[in-house]
Amino acid sequence: MGSHRSRDGAVTRQVQLPADSPLRGLAGRPTLVVLLRSFGCTFCREAMADVAAIQHDIHDAGANIAFVHGATSIEAAPWFTKYGLDDVMAISDPELAHYKAFGLGRASTAALIAPAVWARGAVCALSHGFGAQPTALLRQLPGVFLIQGDRILSEFRHRTGADRPDYLALVRGGATPVVQ
């Protein structure tokens, strides 16, 4: 990934999307790309609910919405229906090629067992439930990126799965504080 400046002078970085990525066809309008860990992850369910609640605001701010997940399209479909996200782009990426392209890392053991993560997980599970997670995705960090073509306009890189970004601020290009 290299750095570039946008028309307003902000530094943007380039992302090398997978050759077969459906995101390549969305170059005309910015796209909020939400990379989830798994549908068993309570924080990922919360992310879907958060984006669903403001999806019209995101569109009004000029952005498309796309989710990337490691499940099959068949496994994912009921989750997008549950959260009223049937009209957003959902990309099945079991090879995690998009996660690699965006440089998303793995959670440390300390991040997985941190008391604050477990406490927030318990509270979150009351609202969004909790399910089994594939072992391969348990340590995968999620991330959120506003892209246009192959340029990253703004980003939120999770330090733990429990981090909760401000999606609308990310789309508007402002700071993306962690919401508690």
Backbone as CSV, one residue per row, in Angstrom:
resi,resn,N_x,N_y,N_z,CA_x,CA_y,CA_z,C_x,C_y,C_z
1,MET,0.843,-1.179,0.000,0.000,0.000,0.000,0.887,1.240,0.000
2,GLY,0.554,2.185,-0.842,1.279,3.441,-0.893,0.408,4.568,-0.395
3,SER,0.996,5.750,-0.220,0.239,6.919,0.230,-0.001,7.864,-0.927
4,HIS,-1.145,8.509,-0.935,-1.521,9.474,-1.960,-2.304,10.583,-1.294
5,ARG,-2.415,11.719,-1.959,-3.235,12.808,-1.437,-4.508,12.915,-2.259
6,SER,-5.613,13.108,-1.566,-6.887,13.297,-2.246,-6.994,14.747,-2.698
7,ARG,-8.104,15.074,-3.390,-8.304,16.440,-3.881,-8.298,17.473,-2.769
8,ASP,-8.751,17.084,-1.575,-8.782,18.048,-0.466,-7.473,18.079,0.316
9,GLY,-6.464,17.352,-0.186,-5.150,17.389,0.433,-4.905,16.332,1.484
10,ALA,-5.930,15.556,1.818,-5.758,14.510,2.833,-4.935,13.356,2.256
11,VAL,-4.165,12.730,3.096,-3.377,11.589,2.662,-4.292,10.376,2.555
12,THR,-4.230,9.705,1.418,-4.957,8.458,1.238,-3.932,7.378,0.917
13,ARG,-4.339,6.141,1.162,-3.458,5.016,0.842,-4.135,4.158,-0.198
14,GLN,-3.328,3.459,-0.942,-3.850,2.559,-1.949,-3.986,1.159,-1.364
15,VAL,-5.054,0.458,-1.747,-5.245,-0.924,-1.344,-5.232,-1.775,-2.612
16,GLN,-4.544,-2.874,-2.550,-4.479,-3.811,-3.668,-5.575,-4.855,-3.451
17,LEU,-6.773,-4.558,-3.955,-7.906,-5.459,-3.779,-7.673,-6.761,-4.534
18,PRO,-8.242,-7.862,-4.056,-8.139,-9.117,-4.810,-8.678,-8.931,-6.228
19,ALA,-8.102,-9.631,-7.174,-8.462,-9.470,-8.586,-9.946,-9.699,-8.839
20,ASP,-10.572,-10.607,-8.101,-11.983,-10.925,-8.307,-12.911,-10.198,-7.335
21,SER,-12.419,-9.179,-6.656,-13.218,-8.477,-5.653,-14.350,-7.674,-6.292
22,PRO,-15.578,-7.873,-5.826,-16.694,-7.043,-6.298,-16.515,-5.564,-5.950
23,LEU,-15.645,-5.256,-4.989,-15.400,-3.855,-4.620,-14.775,-3.083,-5.775
24,ARG,-14.105,-3.763,-6.666,-13.472,-3.106,-7.811,-14.489,-2.409,-8.699
25,GLY,-15.725,-2.875,-8.703,-16.758,-2.291,-9.548,-17.468,-1.100,-8.938
26,LEU,-17.053,-0.672,-7.749,-17.730,0.423,-7.050,-16.889,1.693,-7.005
27,ALA,-16.065,1.914,-7.990,-15.105,3.023,-7.951,-15.758,4.400,-8.024
28,GLY,-16.974,4.508,-8.536,-17.581,5.812,-8.730,-18.030,6.516,-7.462
29,ARG,-18.279,5.780,-6.423,-18.802,6.345,-5.179,-18.048,5.717,-4.014
30,PRO,-17.755,6.473,-2.958,-17.096,5.863,-1.791,-17.934,4.709,-1.236
31,THR,-17.250,3.727,-0.682,-17.911,2.557,-0.102,-17.357,2.304,1.293
32,LEU,-18.265,2.178,2.252,-17.889,1.796,3.606,-17.780,0.277,3.616
33,VAL,-16.573,-0.227,3.831,-16.317,-1.665,3.822,-16.117,-2.118,5.265
34,VAL,-17.007,-2.995,5.723,-16.959,-3.514,7.087,-16.529,-4.979,7.006
35,LEU,-15.352,-5.272,7.526,-14.848,-6.641,7.530,-15.152,-7.266,8.885
36,LEU,-15.973,-8.294,8.866,-16.434,-8.971,10.082,-15.555,-10.175,10.397
37,ARG,-15.542,-10.581,11.649,-14.850,-11.817,12.036,-15.709,-13.024,11.698
38,SER,-16.852,-13.151,12.340,-17.763,-14.260,12.058,-19.150,-13.891,12.574
39,PHE,-20.149,-14.621,12.127,-21.518,-14.339,12.569,-21.782,-14.875,13.968
40,GLY,-20.875,-15.669,14.505,-20.974,-16.120,15.887,-20.437,-15.093,16.865
41,CYS,-19.716,-14.119,16.355,-19.097,-13.074,17.174,-20.149,-12.032,17.570
42,THR,-20.358,-11.846,18.860,-21.348,-10.878,19.334,-21.011,-9.455,18.886
43,PHE,-19.720,-9.140,18.795,-19.322,-7.799,18.363,-19.618,-7.586,16.882
44,CYS,-19.519,-8.645,16.080,-19.832,-8.541,14.656,-21.332,-8.385,14.458
45,ARG,-22.101,-9.051,15.274,-23.555,-8.874,15.229,-23.916,-7.437,15.612
46,GLU,-23.218,-6.918,16.598,-23.434,-5.525,17.005,-23.073,-4.585,15.859
47,ALA,-21.981,-4.867,15.165,-21.566,-4.032,14.032,-22.653,-4.014,12.959
48,MET,-23.222,-5.178,12.678,-24.296,-5.232,11.682,-25.498,-4.414,12.136
49,ALA,-25.853,-4.522,13.416,-26.981,-3.749,13.951,-26.686,-2.248,13.907
50,ASP,-25.455,-1.873,14.255,-25.072,-0.453,14.234,-25.175,0.127,12.824
51,VAL,-24.633,-0.587,11.844,-24.669,-0.099,10.459,-26.108,-0.088,9.952
52,ALA,-26.885,-1.115,10.279,-28.288,-1.153,9.848,-29.056,0.060,10.365
53,ALA,-28.785,0.456,11.599,-29.499,1.579,12.216,-29.207,2.912,11.531
54,ILE,-28.054,3.013,10.879,-27.676,4.287,10.248,-27.434,4.145,8.741
55,GLN,-27.906,3.047,8.154,-27.607,2.827,6.741,-28.127,3.955,5.850
56,HIS,-29.275,4.534,6.168,-29.799,5.636,5.357,-28.920,6.877,5.505
57,ASP,-28.416,7.126,6.718,-27.504,8.249,6.940,-26.197,8.056,6.156
58,ILE,-25.723,6.820,6.125,-24.492,6.517,5.370,-24.720,6.788,3.892
59,HIS,-25.841,6.323,3.365,-26.156,6.579,1.952,-26.332,8.073,1.691
60,ASP,-27.015,8.767,2.605,-27.210,10.210,2.450,-25.885,10.967,2.484
61,ALA,-24.899,10.420,3.193,-23.566,11.036,3.255,-22.742,10.710,2.002
62,GLY,-23.305,9.917,1.095,-22.648,9.672,-0.186,-21.887,8.371,-0.321
63,ALA,-22.144,7.406,0.564,-21.380,6.158,0.510,-22.273,4.935,0.333
64,ASN,-21.731,3.946,-0.366,-22.314,2.608,-0.423,-21.869,1.864,0.832
65,ILE,-22.464,0.700,1.067,-22.080,-0.154,2.191,-21.761,-1.542,1.654
66,ALA,-20.652,-2.104,2.118,-20.290,-3.479,1.780,-19.757,-4.165,3.029
67,PHE,-20.169,-5.400,3.225,-19.644,-6.226,4.304,-18.818,-7.347,3.695
68,VAL,-17.725,-7.676,4.349,-16.896,-8.807,3.953,-16.895,-9.776,5.130
69,HIS,-17.075,-11.051,4.828,-17.134,-12.076,5.876,-16.467,-13.347,5.382
70,GLY,-16.129,-14.217,6.314,-15.445,-15.459,5.978,-16.364,-16.651,5.784
71,ALA,-17.667,-16.451,5.856,-18.632,-17.541,5.709,-19.022,-17.699,4.232
72,THR,-19.822,-18.724,3.955,-20.379,-18.864,2.612,-21.549,-17.892,2.477
73,SER,-21.941,-17.600,1.254,-23.085,-16.717,1.018,-24.365,-17.300,1.606
74,ILE,-24.492,-18.614,1.560,-25.678,-19.282,2.106,-25.724,-19.134,3.619
75,GLU,-24.579,-19.288,4.285,-24.529,-19.116,5.743,-24.788,-17.666,6.139
76,ALA,-24.354,-16.738,5.311,-24.457,-15.312,5.640,-25.848,-14.729,5.416
77,ALA,-26.570,-15.224,4.432,-27.850,-14.623,4.030,-28.819,-14.393,5.183
78,PRO,-29.030,-15.371,6.083,-29.992,-15.114,7.178,-29.569,-13.968,8.101
79,TRP,-28.278,-13.765,8.258,-27.798,-12.686,9.126,-28.069,-11.325,8.499
80,PHE,-27.880,-11.205,7.201,-28.160,-9.931,6.530,-29.658,-9.646,6.538
81,THR,-30.467,-10.690,6.399,-31.915,-10.519,6.485,-32.323,-10.095,7.897
82,LYS,-31.769,-10.768,8.901,-32.101,-10.456,10.296,-31.874,-8.984,10.621
83,TYR,-30.792,-8.420,10.097,-30.442,-7.031,10.418,-30.943,-6.029,9.381
84,GLY,-31.760,-6.482,8.432,-32.318,-5.566,7.441,-31.264,-5.020,6.488
85,LEU,-30.282,-5.835,6.182,-29.178,-5.418,5.314,-29.168,-6.195,3.997
86,ASP,-30.335,-6.617,3.542,-30.416,-7.391,2.303,-29.957,-6.614,1.076
87,ASP,-30.017,-5.286,1.149,-29.683,-4.483,-0.031,-28.229,-3.995,-0.057
88,VAL,-27.408,-4.414,0.901,-25.995,-4.030,0.877,-25.175,-5.137,0.209
89,MET,-24.009,-4.785,-0.253,-23.120,-5.780,-0.831,-22.557,-6.650,0.285
90,ALA,-22.663,-7.957,0.103,-22.107,-8.914,1.063,-21.127,-9.801,0.302
91,ILE,-19.871,-9.757,0.715,-18.809,-10.482,0.012,-18.344,-11.659,0.862
92,SER,-18.517,-12.848,0.330,-18.025,-14.058,0.982,-16.540,-14.194,0.648
93,ASP,-15.720,-14.272,1.681,-14.259,-14.322,1.499,-13.638,-15.352,2.443
94,PRO,-13.925,-16.648,2.211,-13.372,-17.668,3.104,-11.853,-17.767,3.071
95,GLU,-11.235,-17.267,2.027,-9.773,-17.271,1.931,-9.151,-16.075,2.657
96,LEU,-9.993,-15.144,3.115,-9.579,-13.931,3.837,-8.671,-13.031,3.002
97,ALA,-8.848,-13.056,1.693,-8.015,-12.240,0.801,-8.204,-10.742,1.041
98,HIS,-9.425,-10.315,1.322,-9.669,-8.896,1.597,-9.020,-8.467,2.909
99,TYR,-9.067,-9.333,3.912,-8.453,-9.040,5.206,-6.948,-8.825,5.019
100,LYS,-6.338,-9.669,4.200,-4.912,-9.536,3.906,-4.641,-8.274,3.107
101,ALA,-5.497,-7.983,2.131,-5.309,-6.792,1.301,-5.346,-5.509,2.137
102,PHE,-6.224,-5.469,3.120,-6.330,-4.295,3.987,-5.339,-4.334,5.147
103,GLY,-4.561,-5.384,5.233,-3.526,-5.475,6.261,-4.059,-5.710,7.662
104,LEU,-5.194,-6.407,7.763,-5.754,-6.680,9.087,-5.019,-7.857,9.715
105,GLY,-4.612,-7.656,10.948,-3.817,-8.652,11.646,-4.643,-9.588,12.495
106,ARG,-3.971,-10.200,13.407,-4.557,-11.177,14.318,-4.527,-10.594,15.730
107,ALA,-5.551,-10.895,16.497,-5.607,-10.434,17.887,-4.591,-11.218,18.711
108,SER,-3.965,-10.534,19.621,-3.033,-11.203,20.517,-3.813,-12.014,21.551
109,THR,-3.143,-12.934,22.179,-3.776,-13.710,23.245,-4.236,-12.783,24.362
110,ALA,-3.421,-11.782,24.681,-3.793,-10.822,25.728,-5.092,-10.105,25.380
111,ALA,-5.279,-9.763,24.083,-6.505,-9.082,23.668,-7.714,-10.009,23.770
112,LEU,-7.500,-11.296,23.556,-8.612,-12.252,23.632,-9.082,-12.487,25.060
113,ILE,-8.158,-12.409,25.996,-8.519,-12.722,27.388,-8.623,-11.495,28.280
114,ALA,-8.493,-10.315,27.722,-8.558,-9.086,28.520,-9.920,-8.970,29.214
115,PRO,-9.921,-8.683,30.503,-11.190,-8.553,31.241,-12.145,-7.533,30.619
116,ALA,-11.631,-6.432,30.092,-12.499,-5.414,29.493,-13.219,-5.964,28.256
117,VAL,-12.524,-6.802,27.487,-13.137,-7.411,26.301,-14.240,-8.378,26.727
118,TRP,-13.963,-9.196,27.730,-14.960,-10.150,28.209,-16.162,-9.428,28.820
119,ALA,-15.919,-8.352,29.551,-17.019,-7.602,30.172,-17.903,-6.969,29.102
120,ARG,-17.275,-6.351,28.111,-18.067,-5.754,27.029,-18.777,-6.831,26.222
121,GLY,-18.127,-7.975,26.044,-18.745,-9.090,25.340,-19.989,-9.599,26.039
122,ALA,-19.947,-9.659,27.361,-21.105,-10.119,28.126,-22.279,-9.160,27.960
123,VAL,-22.005,-7.875,28.033,-23.058,-6.868,27.860,-23.607,-6.920,26.437
124,CYS,-22.709,-7.016,25.481,-23.106,-7.052,24.072,-23.934,-8.306,23.765
125,ALA,-23.560,-9.428,24.359,-24.269,-10.689,24.116,-25.716,-10.625,24.597
126,LEU,-25.998,-9.802,25.599,-27.381,-9.652,26.067,-28.267,-9.074,24.970
127,SER,-27.724,-8.184,24.152,-28.487,-7.561,23.074,-28.409,-8.330,21.763
128,HIS,-27.266,-8.930,21.495,-27.026,-9.481,20.153,-26.773,-10.984,20.129
129,GLY,-26.746,-11.611,21.270,-26.518,-13.044,21.321,-25.055,-13.392,21.122
130,PHE,-24.778,-14.663,21.224,-23.407,-15.152,21.084,-23.480,-16.517,20.451
131,GLY,-22.540,-16.831,19.602,-22.546,-18.138,18.950,-21.147,-18.680,18.792
132,ALA,-21.077,-19.857,18.226,-19.783,-20.492,17.972,-19.044,-19.730,16.876
133,GLN,-17.738,-19.648,17.040,-16.903,-18.990,16.033,-15.934,-20.009,15.455
134,PRO,-15.721,-19.965,14.155,-14.720,-20.842,13.570,-13.353,-20.533,14.183
135,THR,-12.624,-21.552,14.533,-11.313,-21.373,15.155,-10.405,-20.491,14.307
136,ALA,-10.469,-20.652,12.993,-9.602,-19.879,12.099,-9.888,-18.380,12.167
137,LEU,-11.103,-18.011,12.560,-11.475,-16.590,12.600,-11.457,-16.005,14.004
138,LEU,-11.245,-16.825,15.005,-11.305,-16.359,16.386,-10.335,-15.212,16.656
139,ARG,-9.143,-15.283,16.102,-8.142,-14.245,16.349,-8.091,-13.192,15.246
140,GLN,-8.870,-13.354,14.190,-8.867,-12.390,13.088,-9.428,-11.055,13.568
141,LEU,-8.696,-9.980,13.338,-9.190,-8.658,13.702,-10.111,-8.134,12.603
142,PRO,-11.212,-7.527,12.990,-12.078,-6.877,12.004,-11.512,-5.507,11.649
143,GLY,-12.163,-4.830,10.743,-11.752,-3.477,10.378,-12.836,-2.817,9.546
144,VAL,-12.762,-1.498,9.461,-13.729,-0.724,8.696,-12.949,0.297,7.880
145,PHE,-13.268,0.366,6.592,-12.540,1.243,5.679,-13.520,1.959,4.777
146,LEU,-13.274,3.235,4.526,-14.003,3.964,3.505,-13.072,4.009,2.308
147,ILE,-13.502,3.387,1.223,-12.651,3.339,0.032,-13.370,3.973,-1.154
148,GLN,-12.583,4.387,-2.112,-13.112,4.798,-3.418,-12.118,4.291,-4.432
149,GLY,-12.576,3.353,-5.246,-11.653,2.683,-6.160,-10.641,1.908,-5.348
150,ASP,-9.363,2.192,-5.588,-8.309,1.499,-4.834,-7.691,2.387,-3.759
151,ARG,-8.402,3.430,-3.366,-7.908,4.365,-2.353,-8.661,4.216,-1.041
152,ILE,-7.917,4.157,0.048,-8.511,4.167,1.381,-8.619,5.626,1.804
153,LEU,-9.850,6.101,1.979,-10.081,7.495,2.352,-10.035,7.695,3.862
154,SER,-10.531,6.720,4.612,-10.445,6.734,6.072,-10.580,5.296,6.546
155,GLU,-10.170,5.062,7.778,-10.144,3.687,8.270,-10.283,3.625,9.778
156,PHE,-10.717,2.471,10.245,-10.723,2.147,11.667,-10.166,0.744,11.790
157,ARG,-9.045,0.619,12.462,-8.403,-0.677,12.681,-8.622,-1.079,14.127
158,HIS,-9.325,-2.172,14.310,-9.614,-2.657,15.653,-8.339,-3.128,16.348
159,ARG,-8.232,-2.800,17.609,-7.165,-3.354,18.449,-7.630,-4.657,19.071
160,THR,-8.950,-4.722,19.343,-9.590,-5.946,19.819,-10.930,-6.059,19.096
161,GLY,-11.523,-7.239,19.160,-12.841,-7.412,18.566,-13.900,-6.558,19.242
162,ALA,-13.628,-6.105,20.468,-14.595,-5.334,21.244,-14.653,-3.857,20.870
163,ASP,-13.703,-3.372,20.097,-13.725,-1.961,19.705,-14.981,-1.688,18.882
164,ARG,-15.549,-0.499,19.072,-16.802,-0.137,18.393,-16.617,1.216,17.704
165,PRO,-16.410,1.190,16.398,-16.171,2.464,15.690,-17.437,3.287,15.488
166,ASP,-17.222,4.548,15.213,-18.302,5.462,14.845,-18.349,5.451,13.309
167,TYR,-19.242,4.653,12.746,-19.293,4.431,11.301,-19.615,5.698,10.523
168,LEU,-20.520,6.494,11.027,-20.911,7.703,10.316,-19.768,8.731,10.299
169,ALA,-19.054,8.851,11.397,-17.896,9.751,11.426,-16.842,9.286,10.428
170,LEU,-16.685,8.007,10.294,-15.727,7.451,9.336,-16.124,7.830,7.910
171,VAL,-17.408,7.730,7.602,-17.899,8.085,6.266,-17.735,9.578,6.011
172,ARG,-17.968,10.364,7.040,-17.859,11.820,6.876,-16.419,12.293,6.885
173,GLY,-15.486,11.352,7.086,-14.067,11.687,7.004,-13.480,12.278,8.252
174,GLY,-14.231,12.261,9.323,-13.736,12.817,10.576,-13.033,11.771,11.407
175,ALA,-12.781,12.146,12.612,-12.155,11.207,13.550,-13.112,10.065,13.819
176,THR,-12.581,8.910,14.151,-13.421,7.762,14.415,-13.191,7.273,15.832
177,PRO,-13.764,7.986,16.796,-13.572,7.562,18.186,-14.245,6.237,18.437
178,VAL,-13.760,5.524,19.394,-14.383,4.285,19.813,-15.615,4.634,20.620
179,VAL,-16.758,4.074,20.254,-17.999,4.298,20.974,-18.112,3.248,22.057
180,GLN,-18.459,3.651,23.262,-18.583,2.669,24.356,-19.989,2.224,24.540
